Amino acid sequence: MARVAVVTLGCPKNAVDSEGLAGLLSTGGHEVTSDTATAEVVVVNTCGFIEPARRETVEEVLDLADLKDSSGLAGLVLAGCLVARSASELAEALPEVDAFVDFAAYPRIAEIVADAAGGELSSKIHGDPGTRFDPAWWDATIAASPRLRFGRAPWAYVKIAEGCNRGCTFCSIPLMRGRLRSRAPEVIEAEVRGLVAQGVSELSLVSQDSVMWGRDSGDGDLLGLLGRLESIEGLRRLRLMYLHPQGVTDRLIDRMAASDVIVSYFDLSLQHVAPEVLRSMGRWGSAGRFTRMIERIRAQDPLAGVRSTFILGFPGETEAHAAQVEAFVAETDLDWIGAFTYSPEDGTRSVHLPDRVAEAVARARTERVASAAEVTMERRARSLVGHRLEVLAESFDRAGGTWVGRSHREAPEIDGEVRFTGATGVSVGDLVEVRITGNLGADLEGVWTGAAPGAPPEGASAFPVPSTLG
């Protein structure tokens, strides 16, 4: 069998898939590593959401292809959303790639990789490109091959559903992932219990549309799932990701604010604030509705973390519409803000809309909103000076003599960090109290208060990682 490196591009949902693929590869007899330089085969889990993500994939593939000359790489394999969407075009454009593996062929990934390592592949495209990702067969496939976690982070992602029913006119996710299909609550619970038993302190629930969990399956709703999970002994933090604002009800806000386990973090995909643009996007809302929602959140918890993203340059957007977004971002105390330029995606309804915005104009609008966002995020961080926050210790920076971690307001890999000093007897995975003393941009700095750190549940092993993952 081969030494295989798995490379993940794109979102946290892809990260979960990569860990599942790594588990299948390991169970199939392969040695899984994070080191591409020493691998015999590299598997790249791609993102196909927007054009910049596709460009990143091509650049990554070309860089990895150089390893065939420099380190004797035997096989380069592509999987993921971009393969599901464009396998034939990729096969023609990227002769450096040995195999393209669609979702339907994931159960055979170990076999395909073995053939790639031995130069025995009979075809380039495997599976049935265009097949939608199905969580039911995925759960069945990995039941005997538990996901292989990468790294030693005291947190993990848990996917609760696949696909989306919203029908946003700009979004290509349904083209690759299909309609909403919720994972069964007992399957999710079993995965959470297993991760907590490994010493994981924080779990982030991910999907394309988390507020819709259970609506398709009759298994209840998100509030019921949260109640089931937050009662698991040893789970310290439960974070919700990807919340469509239309589903962020007063009941959900109140439930999150009242919980000792569910963190006050609201990942709101607002996308725009002008009603005319939102309607054209197939979205709900307005600046007034969003402002009232955020005020409701802040009334329940003034320290709640609120993140959002905005798309500029959508067809039909005027300078006045863009100015509304800029004003909203400048005036609303959001903790984290992402600004993106509209990307026309083949197969989506928005590509046929009139009044396209010139690319240079769209980029300029994005840059203005991004500049306003930097000021807002720094202002929000500065307002937290003097407060005491519970921080999850993730790593120690020996050069700087500081611990690095995250409070409730920073999602892993996406938002910023909290650096703190003065801590003694702290271990990775502990939850400690930190008094915020300053900020560096949107990031926070603080000092350990001396409060006793939290610890993993009794009997849990602290972040076991296979030696091959280093």
HELIX and SHEET records of a PDB file:
HELIX    1   1 PRO A   12  THR A   27  1                                  16    
HELIX    2   2 THR A   36  THR A   38  5                                   3    
HELIX    3   3 GLU A   51  ALA A   65  1                                  15    
HELIX    4   4 LEU A   67  SER A   70  1                                   4    
HELIX    5   5 CYS A   81  ALA A   93  1                                  13    
HELIX    6   6 PHE A  103  ARG A  108  5                                   6    
HELIX    7   7 ILE A  109  ALA A  117  1                                   9    
HELIX    8   8 PRO A  135  ILE A  142  1                                   8    
HELIX    9   9 ILE A  173  ARG A  177  1                                   5    
HELIX   10  10 PRO A  185  ALA A  197  1                                  13    
HELIX   11  11 SER A  210  MET A  212  5                                   3    
HELIX   12  12 LEU A  222  GLU A  230  1                                   9    
HELIX   13  13 PRO A  245  GLY A  247  5                                   3    
HELIX   14  14 ASP A  250  ALA A  258  1                                   9    
HELIX   15  15 PRO A  275  MET A  281  1                                   7    
HELIX   16  16 ALA A  287  GLN A  300  1                                  14    
HELIX   17  17 GLU A  319  GLU A  331  1                                  13    
HELIX   18  18 ARG A  349  HIS A  352  5                                   4    
HELIX   19  19 GLU A  359  ARG A  382  1                                  24    
HELIX   20  20 SER A  467  LEU A  469  5                                   3    
SHEET    1   A 6 GLU A  31  THR A  33  0                                        
SHEET    2   A 6 ARG A   3  THR A   8  1                                        
SHEET    3   A 6 VAL A  41  THR A  46  1                                        
SHEET    4   A 6 GLY A  75  GLY A  80  1                                        
SHEET    5   A 6 ALA A  99  VAL A 101  1                                        
SHEET    6   A 6 ILE A 125  HIS A 126  1                                        
SHEET    1   B 3 TRP A 155  LYS A 159  0                                        
SHEET    2   B 3 GLU A 202  VAL A 206  1                                        
SHEET    3   B 3 ARG A 237  LEU A 240  1                                        
SHEET    1   C 2 ALA A 161  GLU A 162  0                                        
SHEET    2   C 2 ARG A 181  SER A 182 -1                                        
SHEET    1   D 3 TYR A 265  GLN A 271  0                                        
SHEET    2   D 3 GLY A 305  LEU A 312  1                                        
SHEET    3   D 3 TRP A 336  THR A 341  1                                        
SHEET    1   E 6 ARG A 388  ASP A 397  0                                        
SHEET    2   E 6 THR A 402  ARG A 406 -1                                        
SHEET    3   E 6 VAL A 418  THR A 421 -1                                        
SHEET    4   E 6 ASP A 443  TRP A 448  1                                        
SHEET    5   E 6 LEU A 431  LEU A 440 -1                                        
SHEET    6   E 6 ARG A 388  ASP A 397 -1                                        
END                                                                             
